[in-house]
Amino acid sequence: AERERILIYARSRFGLDVGRASHPANLGLLGQLMASAANLREVLACLFQFKDLIAPYLQFQWQEKGPLARLLVLPDDSLMFTRTRIHNDVVMASMVAIGRSLAGGDLGLVGSGLRHEEPESVDDYLDFYGCRPHFSCAANE
């Protein structure tokens, strides 16, 4: 019974909960560099320059269109774990939580996308992101 309860939790909220708890201090020197940035653009520049220290298997693409911006996170699909819901949730929720911490609150998210299939309930995603994510996307965004 306990094992089943743990497996249900791992399949549902685990990745979001781990990501939600992320803070720049968890990233060591990179987190300190990011925390010393003057704005989110500089934070992203630090992340892009030194991302291999924490996730060498990820590629980032930044796109701007008018007042909106989009960050695509592209994993190395040859690594099986990068295709899992837990991985997608941890990566994206960590980026949002750290971004919120460094921005002092709301990031103004108007959308998000995750590579994994839509779960039975999206309530936890709505609660965390503040918007309804799209699922089965080509990239996490």
Secondary structure, DSSP 4 states (H G I P E B T S, - for coil): -HHHHHHHHHHHTHHHHHHHT--GGGGTHHHHHHHT-SSHHHHHHHHHHHGGGT-TTEEEEEEEETTEEEEEEEE-TTSGGGGSHHHHHHHHHHHHHHHHHHHTS-------B-SSPPPS--HHHHHHHSSPPB-S-SSB-
